[in-house]
Amino acid sequence: MRTTLTTEGSTTIEVPLLDEDADYPPSSAEVFFNPSQRVSRDITVAAMHVLGEGMSYLDALAATGIRGLRLANEVEGLEVTLCDWNRRAVELMRRNARRVGREVEVVHADATVLMRERSFDVVDIDPFGSPAPFLDCAAKCARRFLWITATDKAPLCGAHPKAALRKYAAHPLNTEYHAEVGLRTLLYAVACALARYQKGMTPLLSFSTMHYYRTLVRVERGRKKAYESMRHVGHIHHCHTCGYRRWQEGFCSPADVCPVCGAGLHYCGPLWLGAYKDDSLCEQMIGELEHMKCSEGAEMMRLLKEELHVPTCYDYHVMARRRSTSPPRMDALLERLRAMGYRASRTHYGGTLLKCDAPSELMCTLP
Ligand SMILES: C[S@@+](CC[C@H](N)C(=O)[O-])C[C@H]1O[C@@H](n2cnc3c(N)ncnc32)[C@H](O)[C@@H]1O
């Protein structure tokens, strides 16, 4: 395998030379490496800076080891373990650990076995595609924090309903807020996995990008905590005709018709209806990411921090199309909603998506 050196943050490691003509260059070498995940790794480093020292951290699917090695090198006092079942990846990780000059543990194992045998304060799951096969053992293994990446956005967003049913035991709907539905469906699956081990969760940071979701949850032990977190699981009834939606805790409620246009409502769920981020952590991370010169990450945290804690968002272009009118400027619409006495915000899901705490009946009559 031909390799080259790359630097992220203050960490330099050896990575495979990728075939840029391949269908998917990150998988073109014997060991996986995706340079475009740098922002995700910057955000991980920034969050671990804020959350503190003195914890053990497992990079369960480590590949080159870049994520865990950056944490070992850039965050004081983390005890890092890197695991992969690919022998070439493990050889590369060992060389990289020597190059970085930090003491890290490198384990050549099936991560699902390692996670059943040992536990760590922080567990990080960054798989190819879906994290579903790892959720159960990661939930067992994580003592304090759990990071999960999912690149299978299509099933989570409702574009592949059969895959969503198989992997997540859920029926996400493909709506104008499909990106948020996907994130909340992932959080539902994480909450269920933790609850089986009598653990609850508080999501601290969750975001959606073009290619992946990433979430960080605080793990809370005890039957009561598990029960409390499952109380945040609910469902949405959505009208595909006018965009009306309503949400409710619990797994189901009687089918109904849309109170705005009379069309049938469609079930979407189960999904997490609670908060998916901690605003003070987002605030602290803006400073950390600016300090790291990660402007993309800092901008993401700024948008996340401003985002209202309301399930579902509205695409104002779709709203305008439904009413056969041209869309107003986003700022003008937000101002109008605020002038009506509601809270309204942009979202990190996209430039045309907004959140508002006005009743859905009203939102369906706008703009
Ligand atoms: C997407 S890559 C990880 C990328 C890495 N976290 C990064 O930031 O560059 C997934 C890795 O998981 C490894 N893997 C997949 N299933 C595994 C398992 N059950 N146990 C251990 N490693 C596994 C693969 O060999 C691959 O290196």
PDBQT file of the ligand as one rigid body, heavy atoms in Angstrom, charges set to zero:
ROOT
HETATM    1  C1  LIG A 401     -15.332   4.128   7.945  1.00  0.00    +0.000 C 
HETATM    2  S1  LIG A 401     -13.902   3.318   8.491  1.00  0.00    +0.000 S 
HETATM    3  C2  LIG A 401     -13.420   4.258   9.906  1.00  0.00    +0.000 C 
HETATM    4  C3  LIG A 401     -12.847   5.593   9.597  1.00  0.00    +0.000 C 
HETATM    5  C4  LIG A 401     -12.101   6.266  10.714  1.00  0.00    +0.000 C 
HETATM    6  N1  LIG A 401     -12.864   6.327  11.938  1.00  0.00    +0.000 N 
HETATM    7  C5  LIG A 401     -11.635   7.653  10.299  1.00  0.00    +0.000 C 
HETATM    8  O1  LIG A 401     -11.995   8.685  10.937  1.00  0.00    +0.000 OA
HETATM    9  O2  LIG A 401     -10.897   7.723   9.302  1.00  0.00    +0.000 OA
HETATM   10  C6  LIG A 401     -14.521   1.844   9.206  1.00  0.00    +0.000 C 
HETATM   11  C7  LIG A 401     -13.444   0.901   9.724  1.00  0.00    +0.000 C 
HETATM   12  O3  LIG A 401     -14.098  -0.090  10.503  1.00  0.00    +0.000 OA
HETATM   13  C8  LIG A 401     -13.420  -1.322  10.341  1.00  0.00    +0.000 C 
HETATM   14  N2  LIG A 401     -14.383  -2.368  10.766  1.00  0.00    +0.000 N 
HETATM   15  C9  LIG A 401     -15.578  -2.690  10.215  1.00  0.00    +0.000 A 
HETATM   16  N3  LIG A 401     -16.196  -3.625  10.959  1.00  0.00    +0.000 NA
HETATM   17  C10 LIG A 401     -15.382  -3.892  12.019  1.00  0.00    +0.000 A 
HETATM   18  C11 LIG A 401     -15.483  -4.735  13.155  1.00  0.00    +0.000 A 
HETATM   19  N4  LIG A 401     -16.560  -5.512  13.366  1.00  0.00    +0.000 N 
HETATM   20  N5  LIG A 401     -14.479  -4.727  14.044  1.00  0.00    +0.000 NA
HETATM   21  C12 LIG A 401     -13.385  -3.951  13.867  1.00  0.00    +0.000 A 
HETATM   22  N6  LIG A 401     -13.232  -3.131  12.803  1.00  0.00    +0.000 NA
HETATM   23  C13 LIG A 401     -14.222  -3.092  11.898  1.00  0.00    +0.000 A 
HETATM   24  C14 LIG A 401     -13.012  -1.340   8.898  1.00  0.00    +0.000 C 
HETATM   25  O4  LIG A 401     -11.908  -2.212   8.716  1.00  0.00    +0.000 OA
HETATM   26  C15 LIG A 401     -12.659   0.146   8.667  1.00  0.00    +0.000 C 
HETATM   27  O5  LIG A 401     -11.289   0.360   8.854  1.00  0.00    +0.000 OA
ENDROOT
TORSDOF 0
